[in-house]
Amino acid sequence: MDKLKCLSFFKCKGKEKVASISENLHVDQNDENQDRGNWSKKSDYLLSMVGYAVGLGNVWRFPYLTYSNGGGAFLIPYTTMLALAGLPLFFLECSLGQFSSQGPIFVWRILPLFQGVGITMVLISIFVAIYYNVIIAYSIFYLFASFQSPLPWKTCSPPWADNNCSRSPIVIHCDENIGAGENMSWIDDNNFTCINNSEFYAARQLPSEQYWNKVALQRSNGIDETGEIVWYLALCLLLAWIIVGAALIKGIKSSGKVVYFTALFPYVVLIILLIRGATLEGASKGIAYYIGGNSNFSKLQEAEVWKDAATQIFYSLSVAWGGLVALSSYNKFHNNCFSDAIVICITNCLTSVFAGFAIFSILGHMAHVSGQEVSQVVKSGFDLAFIAYPEALAQIPGGPFWSVLFFLMLLTLGLDSQFAAIETITTTIQDLFPKAMKKMRIIITSGCCLVLFLLGLICVTQAGIYWVHLIDHFCAGWGILIAAILEIIGIIWIYGGNKFIKDIEMMIGAKNWIFWLWWRVCWFAITPVLLTAILIWSLVKFHNPVYADIPYPDWAVIIGWCIITFCTIWIPIVAVIKITQAKGTICQRIVSCIRPASNWGPYLEQHRGERYKDMVGPNTMTDHEIPTINDNETLETPE
């Protein structure tokens, strides 16, 4: 087994040493880490992290959850779950990446037995990157369509609209006198009128809904009707990947500059939309439904509300995806990762709340114009972003202008998160093949984008939206929860929470026991219990995916389970490989694999201090990449 040639994170043997990876590179001489590079400025990192955490979910999911879970009362469980689950995990991952200057796979030298968790994170990021850029492609398509005046979904226009397309109710039957019921064609032919409250209405679809289904998606009747590739969506997807590739062509040095626009522009648009929405008739009614006088504090007694709050915080902050570790790995060693975590998490949550005001002010106007209750126009996910909100914008004077702003905001929100997802992948490649990555970064980054573009073509067929929903339903759920639970158990319970705290103090300075009390309580008990409860709840409440009231066939559900199995199966596989490659009895092998590798610690020798003075260089593969113990020797590890 020792002689097998395999990727370095599977190796336990080999004496080769990676040559200096700064040669033939455009390395900033001001970088602390000349091998991997660092962020050019602290603001580059902060904006990249804010852009990664603040995504589409802040706009199209949080406002809906707030409305449906008691309005303003929902902020209580939301902020509670931020403190108990979101922030502790966020701080842990940022500290982990910064301390080791390694990506989501090699950072598991801290606990070799769990290195499969890092692989799971990267694989899930790959699957998510495939469909997430398709959503960005939708935004690009709508952005281009918004330059038309009037907006193409403002009216029911042939040939895509059918008889069910209408903004006003469709009456098909009513009483024209007491006791007599007639169809509307007979009523109209005879110039009669309907008696009040005797009308029968047909099912109708808004113009924006039919435009979404029949024009934008050309949606088929199910995932088993693949149809053809929607060529304009494929071009939009190609453009999205070109933007992502161009932004990441030089790694963090280029993406760190792009985020000054992509991370800040959404806030400009939200402010503009809020000001415009506040001036519209009915806006106050929308705000009241969102967070005002209709707050229902009795909802706090329902477990579902607390589950929704914990789930939203967990996914909104993008923990356990590998991106936080990857982005933080380019920080300078003594960067204050604690204050960064606080600032980014609070910014993310305040953005969610603020976005709700901008969204509901305009939805309130839509409800006022259509004569409906706000509850009848509130949507979540795709229905909000591509049906309800475009419908509302179409009714506002200057609709094309506001629509351009809105979809440009969605585009920039999505791009930030996509940048981090691809950076997670390229950082992993850099850790595995540092010399090749440094010499051929442009080729490798372009190749990654091309491969993911080709894999995403299935998502721009006429059945594409079903594939997007299927991958999201399975990938962005249990796999991430499993990775997060194992991450906190491995680092805090096995490696040692107190030892990890000492590692953090090497970066940010010593803190008193009161400072660490809260983090110890969360890391050792509250956070893993909460995550486990969410995982169990989601498994108990599992249901087969459904999109637009169309259930998925069994074969599609099986594919979904295969995807999540493929992502998570590496956790036990890598654990078995590590134990097999170790030496000694089975117990000794397990013990050796739950101790840090000899090359675990700060990347640069100048930061290792007394605790890591015997650490092997991080780019050196030795016999002790996984520590082993024989019958007559003990293993020494840093305290």
C-alpha positions as CSV (number, residue, x, y, z in Angstrom):
1,M,0.0,0.0,0.0
2,D,2.9,2.3,0.8
3,K,4.1,2.1,-2.8
4,L,0.9,3.1,-4.4
5,K,1.1,6.3,-6.5
6,C,-1.9,8.5,-5.5
7,L,-2.8,12.1,-4.7
8,S,-0.9,13.6,-1.8
9,F,-3.8,13.7,0.6
10,F,-3.9,9.9,0.4
11,K,-0.2,9.4,0.9
12,C,1.5,8.3,4.0
13,K,5.0,7.9,2.4
14,G,7.3,9.5,0.0
15,K,10.3,11.7,0.5
16,E,9.8,14.2,-2.3
17,K,9.7,17.8,-1.4
18,V,7.7,20.3,-3.4
19,A,10.0,22.9,-4.9
20,S,9.5,26.5,-4.4
21,I,6.2,27.4,-6.0
22,S,6.9,31.1,-6.3
23,E,9.3,30.7,-9.2
24,N,8.0,31.9,-12.6
25,L,5.0,33.5,-10.9
26,H,3.6,36.9,-10.6
27,V,3.9,37.0,-6.8
28,D,3.4,40.2,-4.9
29,Q,6.6,40.8,-3.0
30,N,4.5,42.3,-0.1
31,D,2.8,39.0,0.5
32,E,3.6,37.4,3.8
33,N,3.2,34.0,2.2
34,Q,5.2,34.0,-1.0
35,D,4.1,30.5,-1.9
36,R,0.3,30.8,-1.8
37,G,-0.1,34.6,-1.8
38,N,-2.3,36.8,0.4
39,W,-5.1,39.2,0.0
40,S,-3.8,42.5,-1.3
41,K,-5.9,44.4,1.2
42,K,-8.0,43.5,4.2
43,S,-11.0,45.1,2.4
44,D,-10.6,42.6,-0.5
45,Y,-11.1,39.7,2.0
46,L,-14.0,41.3,3.9
47,L,-15.9,42.1,0.7
48,S,-15.2,38.7,-0.7
49,M,-16.6,37.1,2.5
50,V,-19.6,39.4,2.6
51,G,-20.3,38.6,-1.0
52,Y,-20.0,34.9,-0.4
53,A,-22.3,35.0,2.6
54,V,-24.8,37.5,1.2
55,G,-26.5,35.7,-1.7
56,L,-29.8,35.1,-3.4
57,G,-31.2,33.5,-0.3
58,N,-31.1,36.9,1.5
59,V,-33.4,38.4,-1.1
60,W,-35.7,35.5,-2.1
61,R,-35.9,33.4,1.0
62,F,-35.5,35.4,4.2
63,P,-38.3,37.9,3.6
64,Y,-40.7,35.1,2.9
65,L,-39.7,33.2,6.0
66,T,-40.1,36.3,8.1
67,Y,-43.6,36.9,6.7
68,S,-44.7,33.3,7.2
69,N,-43.2,32.8,10.6
70,G,-44.7,35.7,12.6
71,G,-43.2,38.8,11.0
72,G,-41.0,40.8,13.3
73,A,-41.3,38.0,15.9
74,F,-39.2,35.8,13.6
75,L,-36.2,38.1,14.3
76,I,-36.0,36.6,17.8
77,P,-35.3,33.0,16.8
78,Y,-33.2,34.3,13.9
79,T,-30.8,36.3,16.0
80,T,-30.7,33.5,18.6
81,M,-29.7,30.9,16.0
82,L,-27.1,33.3,14.7
83,A,-25.5,33.4,18.1
84,L,-25.8,29.7,18.8
85,A,-25.1,28.0,15.5
86,G,-24.1,30.4,12.7
87,L,-21.4,32.6,14.3
88,P,-19.6,29.7,16.2
89,L,-19.3,27.7,13.0
90,F,-18.3,30.7,10.9
91,F,-15.6,31.7,13.4
92,L,-14.3,28.2,13.6
93,E,-13.9,27.8,9.8
94,C,-12.3,31.2,9.4
95,S,-9.8,30.4,12.1
96,L,-9.1,27.0,10.7
97,G,-8.3,28.2,7.2
98,Q,-6.2,31.2,8.4
99,F,-4.2,29.2,10.9
100,S,-3.0,26.6,8.5
101,S,-3.1,28.6,5.2
102,Q,-4.6,25.5,3.6
103,G,-7.7,24.7,1.6
104,P,-10.7,22.6,2.7
105,I,-8.9,19.2,2.0
106,F,-5.4,19.8,3.3
107,V,-6.7,21.6,6.4
108,W,-7.7,18.2,7.6
109,R,-4.1,17.4,8.4
110,I,-5.5,18.5,11.8
111,L,-7.4,15.2,11.9
112,P,-6.4,12.8,9.0
113,L,-9.2,10.4,9.8
114,F,-11.7,13.1,8.8
115,Q,-10.0,14.2,5.6
116,G,-13.0,12.9,3.6
117,V,-15.1,15.7,5.1
118,G,-13.0,18.1,3.1
119,I,-13.5,16.1,0.0
120,T,-17.3,16.2,0.6
121,M,-17.2,19.9,1.0
122,V,-15.4,20.4,-2.3
123,L,-17.6,18.0,-4.2
124,I,-20.8,19.6,-2.9
125,S,-19.3,23.0,-4.0
126,I,-18.8,21.6,-7.5
127,F,-22.4,20.4,-7.8
128,V,-23.7,23.7,-6.4
129,A,-21.5,25.7,-8.7
130,I,-23.0,23.9,-11.7
131,Y,-26.6,24.8,-11.0
132,Y,-25.9,28.2,-9.2
133,N,-24.4,29.6,-12.4
134,V,-27.6,28.5,-14.2
135,I,-29.6,30.8,-11.9
136,I,-27.1,33.6,-12.7
137,A,-27.8,32.8,-16.4
138,Y,-31.5,33.3,-15.7
139,S,-30.7,36.7,-14.2
140,I,-28.7,37.6,-17.3
141,F,-31.5,36.6,-19.6
142,Y,-34.0,38.8,-17.6
143,L,-31.5,41.6,-17.5
144,F,-31.3,41.7,-21.3
145,A,-35.1,41.3,-21.6
146,S,-35.6,44.3,-19.3
147,F,-34.1,46.7,-21.8
148,Q,-37.4,46.4,-23.8
149,S,-40.2,48.9,-23.2
150,P,-42.7,47.9,-22.2
151,L,-41.4,44.9,-20.4
152,P,-42.2,41.8,-22.4
153,W,-44.1,40.2,-19.5
154,K,-46.2,43.3,-18.8
155,T,-49.1,42.0,-21.0
156,C,-50.3,38.6,-22.2
157,S,-48.7,38.7,-25.7
158,P,-49.2,36.1,-28.4
159,P,-47.7,33.7,-29.3
160,W,-46.6,32.6,-25.9
161,A,-49.7,33.6,-23.9
162,D,-52.8,31.4,-23.8
163,N,-56.3,31.9,-22.7
164,N,-55.4,31.4,-19.0
165,C,-53.1,34.4,-19.1
166,S,-54.6,37.4,-17.3
167,R,-53.7,39.9,-14.7
168,S,-57.4,40.3,-13.7
169,P,-59.7,37.5,-12.6
170,I,-61.3,35.5,-15.4
171,V,-65.0,35.0,-14.9
172,I,-66.4,31.9,-16.7
173,H,-69.8,31.6,-15.1
174,C,-72.3,33.7,-13.1
175,D,-75.9,34.4,-12.4
176,E,-77.6,37.1,-14.5
177,N,-80.8,36.8,-12.5
178,I,-81.9,35.0,-9.4
179,G,-81.6,31.2,-9.8
180,A,-80.2,31.3,-13.4
181,G,-76.6,30.6,-14.1
182,E,-75.1,31.1,-17.5
183,N,-71.6,31.1,-19.1
184,M,-69.9,34.4,-19.8
185,S,-70.1,34.2,-23.6
186,W,-74.0,34.0,-23.3
187,I,-74.0,36.8,-20.8
188,D,-71.9,39.0,-23.0
189,D,-73.8,38.2,-26.2
190,N,-77.1,39.2,-24.5
191,N,-75.7,42.3,-22.8
192,F,-76.5,41.0,-19.4
193,T,-74.5,41.7,-16.2
194,C,-73.5,39.4,-13.4
195,I,-75.2,39.6,-10.0
196,N,-72.7,40.5,-7.4
197,N,-71.0,37.6,-5.6
198,S,-72.3,35.1,-8.1
199,E,-69.2,34.9,-10.3
200,F,-67.2,31.7,-10.8
201,Y,-63.6,32.2,-11.7
202,A,-61.2,30.2,-13.9
203,A,-57.7,29.4,-12.9
204,R,-55.4,32.1,-14.3
205,Q,-51.7,32.8,-14.6
206,L,-50.0,36.2,-14.5
207,P,-48.2,37.3,-17.6
208,S,-44.9,37.1,-15.7
209,E,-45.6,33.5,-14.8
210,Q,-46.3,32.4,-18.3
211,Y,-43.3,34.4,-19.6
212,W,-41.1,32.5,-17.1
213,N,-42.4,29.1,-18.0
214,K,-43.0,29.5,-21.7
215,V,-40.4,32.0,-22.9
216,A,-37.5,32.0,-20.4
217,L,-37.5,28.3,-19.6
218,Q,-39.6,26.8,-22.4
219,R,-40.4,24.4,-19.5
220,S,-41.4,20.8,-20.4
221,N,-44.0,18.8,-18.5
222,G,-41.4,17.0,-16.3
223,I,-37.8,16.0,-15.9
224,D,-38.3,13.0,-18.1
225,E,-39.1,15.3,-21.0
226,T,-35.6,16.7,-21.6
227,G,-36.4,18.4,-24.9
228,E,-33.8,20.5,-26.6
229,I,-31.2,23.0,-25.2
230,V,-32.7,26.5,-24.9
231,W,-30.0,28.2,-27.0
232,Y,-30.4,31.7,-25.5
233,L,-30.1,30.3,-21.9
234,A,-27.0,28.3,-23.0
235,L,-25.5,31.6,-24.3
236,C,-26.3,33.3,-21.0
237,L,-24.8,30.4,-19.1
238,L,-21.6,30.7,-21.3
239,L,-21.5,34.5,-20.6
240,A,-21.9,33.8,-16.8
241,W,-18.9,31.4,-16.9
242,I,-16.8,33.8,-18.9
243,I,-17.4,36.5,-16.3
244,V,-16.5,34.1,-13.5
245,G,-13.4,32.8,-15.3
246,A,-12.2,36.3,-16.0
247,A,-12.7,37.4,-12.4
248,L,-10.7,34.5,-11.1
249,I,-8.1,34.3,-13.8
250,K,-5.4,35.6,-11.4
251,G,-7.0,34.1,-8.2
252,I,-7.6,36.3,-5.3
253,K,-5.6,39.1,-6.8
254,S,-8.2,39.6,-9.5
255,S,-11.3,38.5,-7.7
256,G,-10.4,40.7,-4.7
257,K,-10.8,43.7,-7.0
258,V,-14.0,42.6,-8.8
259,V,-15.9,42.3,-5.5
260,Y,-15.6,46.0,-4.9
261,F,-18.4,46.3,-7.4
262,T,-20.2,42.9,-7.1
263,A,-20.4,43.1,-3.3
264,L,-21.3,46.8,-2.9
265,F,-23.6,47.3,-5.9
266,P,-26.5,45.2,-4.4
267,Y,-26.7,47.5,-1.4
268,V,-27.0,50.5,-3.7
269,V,-29.8,48.8,-5.6
270,L,-31.6,47.8,-2.4
271,I,-31.5,51.4,-1.1
272,I,-32.8,52.7,-4.4
273,L,-35.6,50.0,-4.5
274,L,-36.5,50.8,-0.9
275,I,-36.8,54.5,-1.6
276,R,-38.9,53.9,-4.7
277,G,-41.0,51.3,-3.0
278,A,-41.7,53.5,0.0
279,T,-43.2,56.2,-2.3
280,L,-45.7,53.7,-3.8
281,E,-49.3,53.4,-2.7
282,G,-49.8,50.3,-0.6
283,A,-46.1,50.1,0.4
284,S,-47.0,50.5,4.1
285,K,-49.4,47.6,3.9
286,G,-46.6,45.4,2.5
287,I,-44.2,46.5,5.3
288,A,-46.9,45.8,7.9
289,Y,-47.2,42.2,6.6
290,Y,-43.4,41.8,6.5
291,I,-42.4,43.0,10.0
292,G,-44.8,45.6,11.3
293,G,-48.1,45.5,13.2
294,N,-48.9,42.0,12.1
295,S,-46.1,40.4,14.1
296,N,-47.3,37.2,15.7
297,F,-45.3,36.4,18.8
298,S,-47.4,33.3,19.5
299,K,-45.5,31.7,16.5
300,L,-42.5,31.5,18.8
301,Q,-44.1,28.5,20.5
302,E,-43.9,26.5,17.3
303,A,-40.8,24.3,16.7
304,E,-41.0,24.8,13.0
305,V,-40.3,28.5,13.4
306,W,-37.0,27.8,15.3
307,K,-36.1,25.1,12.7
308,D,-36.6,27.6,9.9
309,A,-34.5,30.2,11.7
310,A,-31.6,27.8,12.3
311,T,-31.7,26.5,8.7
312,Q,-31.7,30.0,7.2
313,I,-28.8,31.1,9.3
314,F,-26.8,27.9,8.6
315,Y,-27.2,28.1,4.8
316,S,-27.1,31.9,4.6
317,L,-23.6,32.1,6.1
318,S,-22.4,29.4,3.7
319,V,-20.7,27.4,6.5
320,A,-19.4,23.8,5.7
321,W,-19.2,24.5,2.0
322,G,-15.4,24.8,2.1
323,G,-15.5,28.4,0.8
324,L,-14.9,30.1,4.2
325,V,-11.8,27.9,4.8
326,A,-10.5,28.6,1.2
327,L,-10.9,32.4,1.4
328,S,-9.5,32.6,4.9
329,S,-6.5,30.6,4.0
330,Y,-5.1,33.6,2.1
331,N,-5.2,35.9,5.2
332,K,-2.0,37.0,6.9
333,F,-1.4,34.9,10.0
334,H,-2.1,37.6,12.6
335,N,-5.2,38.9,11.0
336,N,-8.0,39.3,13.5
337,C,-10.3,36.6,12.3
338,F,-12.6,37.0,15.4
339,S,-13.6,40.6,14.5
340,D,-13.9,39.6,10.9
341,A,-16.4,36.9,11.7
342,I,-18.5,39.2,13.9
343,V,-18.6,41.9,11.2
344,I,-19.4,39.6,8.3
345,C,-22.1,37.6,10.2
346,I,-23.9,40.8,11.4
347,T,-23.6,42.4,7.9
348,N,-25.2,39.3,6.4
349,C,-28.1,39.2,8.8
350,L,-28.8,43.0,8.6
351,T,-28.7,42.7,4.8
352,S,-31.5,40.0,5.0
353,V,-33.7,42.2,7.1
354,F,-33.0,45.3,4.9
355,A,-33.7,43.4,1.7
356,G,-37.1,42.4,3.2
357,F,-38.2,46.1,3.4
358,A,-37.2,46.7,-0.2
359,I,-39.0,43.6,-1.4
360,F,-42.2,43.9,0.6
361,S,-42.7,47.7,-0.1
362,I,-43.0,46.9,-3.8
363,L,-45.0,43.7,-3.2
364,G,-47.4,45.8,-1.1
365,H,-47.9,48.1,-4.0
366,M,-48.5,45.1,-6.3
367,A,-51.2,43.8,-3.9
368,H,-52.8,47.2,-3.8
369,V,-53.0,47.6,-7.6
370,S,-54.3,44.1,-8.1
371,G,-56.8,44.3,-5.2
372,Q,-55.4,41.3,-3.5
373,E,-54.0,40.7,0.0
374,V,-50.3,40.8,0.4
375,S,-50.4,37.2,1.4
376,Q,-51.6,36.3,-2.1
377,V,-48.6,37.8,-3.9
378,V,-45.8,36.8,-1.5
379,K,-43.6,34.1,-3.0
380,S,-40.2,32.5,-2.3
381,G,-37.3,31.3,-4.4
382,F,-37.8,31.3,-8.2
383,D,-41.4,32.4,-7.9
384,L,-40.4,35.7,-6.1
385,A,-37.3,36.5,-8.3
386,F,-38.7,35.6,-11.7
387,I,-42.5,35.9,-11.3
388,A,-43.9,38.0,-8.4
389,Y,-41.2,40.7,-8.3
390,P,-41.0,41.2,-12.1
391,E,-44.8,41.4,-12.1
392,A,-44.7,44.1,-9.5
393,L,-42.0,46.0,-11.4
394,A,-44.0,45.9,-14.6
395,Q,-46.8,47.9,-12.9
396,I,-44.5,50.7,-11.8
397,P,-43.9,53.7,-14.0
398,G,-40.4,53.3,-15.5
399,G,-40.7,49.6,-15.1
400,P,-37.8,48.7,-17.4
401,F,-35.4,50.9,-15.4
402,W,-36.3,49.3,-12.1
403,S,-36.2,45.8,-13.7
404,V,-32.7,46.4,-15.0
405,L,-31.6,47.4,-11.5
406,F,-33.3,44.4,-9.9
407,F,-31.8,41.8,-12.2
408,L,-28.4,43.5,-12.1
409,M,-28.6,43.2,-8.3
410,L,-29.5,39.4,-8.6
411,L,-26.6,39.0,-11.0
412,T,-24.0,40.6,-8.7
413,L,-25.4,38.8,-5.6
414,G,-25.0,35.4,-7.4
415,L,-21.6,36.2,-8.9
416,D,-20.1,36.9,-5.5
417,S,-21.1,33.5,-4.2
418,Q,-20.1,31.8,-7.4
419,F,-16.6,33.4,-7.2
420,A,-16.1,31.8,-3.7
421,A,-17.4,28.4,-4.9
422,I,-14.9,28.3,-7.8
423,E,-12.1,29.6,-5.6
424,T,-12.8,26.7,-3.3
425,I,-12.2,24.3,-6.2
426,T,-9.1,26.1,-7.5
427,T,-7.6,26.4,-4.0
428,T,-8.0,22.6,-3.6
429,I,-6.2,22.1,-7.0
430,Q,-3.5,24.5,-5.8
431,D,-3.0,22.6,-2.6
432,L,-2.8,19.3,-4.5
433,F,-0.7,20.5,-7.4
434,P,1.0,23.7,-6.3
435,K,3.7,23.8,-9.1
436,A,1.2,23.1,-11.9
437,M,-1.3,25.6,-10.5
438,K,1.2,28.4,-10.2
439,K,2.5,27.9,-13.7
440,M,-0.8,27.3,-15.4
441,R,-3.4,29.1,-13.3
442,I,-5.0,30.6,-16.4
443,I,-5.3,27.3,-18.2
444,I,-6.5,25.4,-15.1
445,T,-9.1,28.0,-14.1
446,S,-10.4,28.3,-17.7
447,G,-10.5,24.5,-17.9
448,C,-12.5,24.2,-14.7
449,C,-15.0,26.8,-15.9
450,L,-15.3,25.0,-19.3
451,V,-15.9,21.6,-17.8
452,L,-18.5,23.0,-15.3
453,F,-20.2,24.9,-18.2
454,L,-20.5,21.7,-20.2
455,L,-21.9,19.8,-17.2
456,G,-24.4,22.6,-16.7
457,L,-25.9,22.3,-20.2
458,I,-28.4,19.7,-18.9
459,C,-29.8,22.6,-16.7
460,V,-30.6,24.8,-19.7
461,T,-32.6,22.2,-21.6
462,Q,-36.4,22.4,-21.5
463,A,-36.3,20.2,-18.4
464,G,-33.4,22.2,-17.0
465,I,-35.3,23.8,-14.1
466,Y,-36.2,20.4,-12.8
467,W,-32.5,19.4,-12.7
468,V,-31.7,22.7,-10.9
469,H,-34.3,22.0,-8.3
470,L,-33.3,18.3,-7.9
471,I,-29.6,19.1,-7.3
472,D,-30.5,21.9,-4.9
473,H,-32.9,19.6,-3.0
474,F,-30.4,16.9,-2.3
475,C,-26.9,18.6,-2.5
476,A,-27.6,21.7,-0.5
477,G,-29.1,19.8,2.4
478,W,-28.0,16.7,4.3
479,G,-24.5,16.6,2.9
480,I,-23.7,20.1,4.2
481,L,-25.2,19.3,7.6
482,I,-23.3,16.0,7.9
483,A,-20.0,17.8,7.0
484,A,-20.7,20.6,9.5
485,I,-21.5,18.1,12.3
486,L,-18.4,16.0,11.7
487,E,-16.3,19.2,11.4
488,I,-17.2,20.5,14.8
489,I,-17.0,17.0,16.4
490,G,-13.6,16.3,14.9
491,I,-12.0,19.7,15.7
492,I,-13.6,20.3,19.1
493,W,-14.1,16.9,20.6
494,I,-11.3,14.9,19.0
495,Y,-8.5,17.3,18.2
496,G,-9.4,19.3,21.3
497,G,-11.3,22.5,21.7
498,N,-8.8,23.9,24.2
499,K,-6.0,23.1,21.9
500,F,-7.8,24.8,19.0
501,I,-8.3,27.8,21.2
502,K,-4.6,28.0,21.8
503,D,-4.1,27.8,18.0
504,I,-6.4,30.8,17.6
505,E,-4.6,32.7,20.3
506,M,-1.4,32.3,18.4
507,M,-3.0,34.4,15.7
508,I,-5.1,37.0,17.6
509,G,-3.3,37.1,20.9
510,A,-4.2,35.6,24.3
511,K,-7.7,36.1,25.7
512,N,-9.1,35.6,29.2
513,W,-11.3,32.7,30.1
514,I,-14.4,34.8,30.1
515,F,-13.9,35.6,26.4
516,W,-13.7,32.0,25.5
517,L,-16.6,30.8,27.8
518,W,-19.3,31.5,25.2
519,W,-17.4,29.8,22.4
520,R,-16.6,26.8,24.5
521,V,-20.3,26.4,25.4
522,C,-21.4,26.6,21.8
523,W,-18.6,24.5,20.3
524,F,-18.7,21.7,22.8
525,A,-22.5,21.4,23.2
526,I,-25.1,23.8,21.8
527,T,-24.0,24.0,18.2
528,P,-23.5,20.3,17.5
529,V,-26.8,19.5,19.2
530,L,-28.6,22.1,17.1
531,L,-27.1,20.9,13.9
532,T,-27.9,17.3,14.8
533,A,-31.5,18.2,15.6
534,I,-31.8,20.0,12.2
535,L,-30.4,17.0,10.4
536,I,-32.8,14.6,12.1
537,W,-35.7,16.9,11.6
538,S,-35.0,17.3,7.9
539,L,-34.7,13.5,7.5
540,V,-38.0,12.9,9.3
541,K,-39.7,15.5,7.2
542,F,-38.2,14.3,4.0
543,H,-40.4,14.4,0.9
544,N,-39.7,13.7,-2.7
545,P,-39.0,16.9,-4.6
546,V,-41.8,18.6,-6.5
547,Y,-41.6,21.5,-8.8
548,A,-44.6,23.5,-10.1
549,D,-46.9,20.7,-8.6
550,I,-45.2,18.2,-10.8
551,P,-43.7,15.2,-8.8
552,Y,-40.4,13.8,-9.8
553,P,-40.3,10.2,-11.1
554,D,-38.6,7.5,-9.0
555,W,-35.5,7.4,-11.3
556,A,-34.9,11.1,-10.7
557,V,-35.2,10.7,-6.9
558,I,-32.7,7.8,-7.1
559,I,-30.3,10.1,-9.1
560,G,-30.7,12.7,-6.3
561,W,-29.7,10.1,-3.7
562,C,-26.8,8.9,-5.8
563,I,-25.5,12.5,-6.0
564,I,-25.5,13.0,-2.3
565,T,-24.1,9.5,-1.7
566,F,-21.3,10.3,-4.1
567,C,-20.5,13.4,-2.2
568,T,-20.5,11.9,1.3
569,I,-19.2,8.4,0.6
570,W,-15.6,9.8,0.7
571,I,-15.9,10.3,4.4
572,P,-15.8,6.6,5.3
573,I,-13.6,5.7,2.2
574,V,-10.8,8.1,3.2
575,A,-11.1,7.0,6.8
576,V,-10.6,3.4,5.8
577,I,-7.7,4.3,3.5
578,K,-6.0,6.3,6.3
579,I,-6.4,3.5,8.8
580,T,-5.1,0.9,6.3
581,Q,-2.0,3.0,5.6
582,A,-1.2,3.5,9.2
583,K,1.0,1.1,11.2
584,G,0.4,-1.0,14.3
585,T,-2.7,-2.8,15.6
586,I,-6.1,-1.6,14.6
587,C,-6.4,0.5,17.8
588,Q,-3.0,2.0,17.3
589,R,-3.9,2.8,13.7
590,I,-7.1,4.6,14.7
591,V,-5.3,6.5,17.4
592,S,-2.6,7.6,15.0
593,C,-5.2,8.8,12.5
594,I,-7.0,10.9,15.1
595,R,-3.9,12.9,15.9
596,P,-2.6,15.8,13.8
597,A,-0.2,15.0,11.0
598,S,3.4,16.0,11.5
599,N,3.0,18.8,8.9
600,W,-0.1,20.3,10.6
601,G,0.4,23.8,11.9
602,P,1.2,27.3,10.7
603,Y,2.3,27.4,7.1
604,L,5.3,29.7,7.7
605,E,8.1,28.8,10.0
606,Q,8.2,32.2,11.6
607,H,4.7,31.7,13.0
608,R,5.1,28.3,14.6
609,G,6.6,29.3,17.9
610,E,7.5,26.8,20.6
611,R,4.3,24.7,20.1
612,Y,5.0,23.8,16.5
613,K,8.8,24.0,16.5
614,D,9.1,20.4,15.4
615,M,6.5,20.7,12.6
616,V,7.5,19.3,9.2
617,G,7.1,21.9,6.4
618,P,3.5,21.9,5.0
619,N,4.7,21.2,1.4
620,T,6.9,18.2,2.5
621,M,5.4,14.7,2.3
622,T,7.1,12.5,4.8
623,D,6.6,9.1,6.4
624,H,4.7,10.9,9.1
625,E,2.1,12.9,7.1
626,I,-0.2,10.7,9.1
627,P,1.4,10.1,12.5
628,T,1.9,6.4,13.2
629,I,2.9,4.6,16.4
630,N,4.6,1.2,16.8
631,D,4.5,-1.1,19.8
632,N,7.5,0.4,21.4
633,E,7.1,4.1,20.7
634,T,4.8,6.9,21.5
635,L,3.6,9.8,19.4
636,E,4.6,13.3,20.3
637,T,2.2,16.0,19.2
638,P,2.2,19.7,19.9
639,E,0.4,20.7,23.0
